[in-house]
Amino acid sequence: MIPFHDLTVVHAELADEIEAATERVLRSGRYILGAEVEAFEDEFARYHGMRHAIGVASGTDALHLALKAAGIGPGDEVVTVAWTAVATVNAIEQTGAKPVFVDVCPQTCTIDVAAAASAITPRTKAIVPVHLYGQPADLTRLRDLADRYHLFLLEDCAQAAGARWEGRRVGTWGNAAAFSFYPTKNLGACGDGGAVLTNDDRLAARLRRLRHHGQGNRYHHLERGFNSRLDELQAAILRVKLPHLDAHNRQRQRLAGCYRRHLRGVELPPSPPATPGEHVYHLYVIRHPQRQLIHQRLAQRRIETLIHYPVPVHRQPAFADLGYAEGSLPITERLAREVLSLPLYPGLKPSVVARVARAISLCVEAPVPC
Ligand SMILES: *Cc1c(COP(=O)(O)O)cnc(C)c1O
């Protein structure tokens, strides 16, 4: 059996340090908003060369609270993609604003900046690009677009911790950036967690209030807020893992190189120097018109693959009321029919990658009986 994920490999590699960190928290008697969260926020901000990181309860909350802190709400429009995890869109809707979907570029699977520009109306207040699968969106053009129309640029970095665009890390280009520490993400906790990065002092102060019931001084509430805190245990574990993020991403890139060398007959994800983006392969996603057959054939060989995503957000029953008909986002819809995510995680052996790649190449050379 070749599983899609195996989080136990990295855990085993860091077990001593993680156990020491969790023991330290358990013995401290301080479990919510304490020294570990403060230290992690500091270290995460410094890793990015940014002024503020604010720990929150999840990546979804990081998106929601960042938009809310920027004053976005009912009556506003937020331009984003339907080719993303549903969380991006749920977070926008939680503010009361309306998500406006645009298509993606077929090579990078990230927001089509020209389409985003055409979707701007007088109600548009923000753009939320998603660095999907670990591939950065075109941040140079997005930054220009946001500046030109005075829009709040919020990067969804949930799948791209540590990636770079033109040599500069994702999360440092937007007015703010949202990260998820869901266990399978490139920087994963052992539970839920998230963070917002920003250089804006006022936005940071408001985020610190919003995550903690709008509290200014103890039991004095300046505004209505939420319960959305990163806990001490997760922060302590993240402090162990952050120093390994770059090495783990390099391992992902080496494994992606291994897929690239061995795969035949399928469309591969972009790799430098094809784009100025440095992909960190949260997911290794290939494309093929016979995706369903390859998926089934690999399952018969006990190789687990997943589909990110079989139904794009604008075609989900939950979002039918937004009124996007079939065919309204043609590239997004084509990707939904063709993508297949292959096993890739730190600790996976290159020989296993070669086996998966051989199984796929065999399958597409004889696609009909597959
Ligand atoms: C995982 C993810 C989120 C949400 O993160 P959670 O921590 O699960 O709330 C948001 N956007 C994208 C693109 C994601 O992959």
The ligand as an SDF file (V2000), in Angstrom:
LIG
                    3D

 15 15  0  0  0  0  0  0  0  0999 V2000
   -6.5050   24.4500    4.1540 C   0  0  0  0  0  0  0  0  0  0  0  0
   -6.9100   25.6670    3.4200 C   0  0  0  0  0  0  0  0  0  0  0  0
   -7.6050   26.7260    4.0240 C   0  0  0  0  0  0  0  0  0  0  0  0
   -8.1900   26.6490    5.3910 C   0  0  0  0  0  0  0  0  0  0  0  0
   -7.3920   26.2750    6.3980 O   0  0  0  0  0  0  0  0  0  0  0  0
   -7.9740   25.5720    7.7290 P   0  0  0  0  0  0  0  0  0  0  0  0
   -6.8300   25.6860    8.6640 O   0  0  0  0  0  0  0  0  0  0  0  0
   -8.3360   24.1840    7.3560 O   0  0  0  0  0  0  0  0  0  0  0  0
   -9.1590   26.3810    8.1670 O   0  0  0  0  0  0  0  0  0  0  0  0
   -7.8260   27.8680    3.2800 C   0  0  0  0  0  0  0  0  0  0  0  0
   -7.4240   27.9720    2.0090 N   0  0  0  0  0  0  0  0  0  0  0  0
   -6.7810   26.9730    1.3800 C   0  0  0  0  0  0  0  0  0  0  0  0
   -6.3470   27.1580   -0.0390 C   0  0  0  0  0  0  0  0  0  0  0  0
   -6.5220   25.7820    2.0580 C   0  0  0  0  0  0  0  0  0  0  0  0
   -5.8990   24.7880    1.4200 O   0  0  0  0  0  0  0  0  0  0  0  0
  1  2  1  0
  2  3  1  0
  2 14  2  0
  3  4  1  0
  3 10  2  0
  4  5  1  0
  5  6  1  0
  6  7  2  0
  6  8  1  0
  6  9  1  0
 10 11  1  0
 11 12  2  0
 12 13  1  0
 12 14  1  0
 14 15  1  0
M  END
$$$$
